[in-house]
């Protein structure tokens, strides 16, 4: 509990993981809506269906890359803290 109160333990990486799954779900739902709209359209329906399929495929990939970049900053922070603790213990 002390690490949480003193901000030594980060909770944002856990939140980012949850946001990843929300982003994946949003991408899939948006892609399905585009496909349904494409089937209902008289003109340009093929384009909407194609874009819906691309959204379903590429949406989760882009969401994953974005979340990994965010988590990368927290991993770097943890590594720097570990290095700092090791160097601090040698001084004592």
Beta strands, then each sheet from edge to edge (+ up, - down):
end
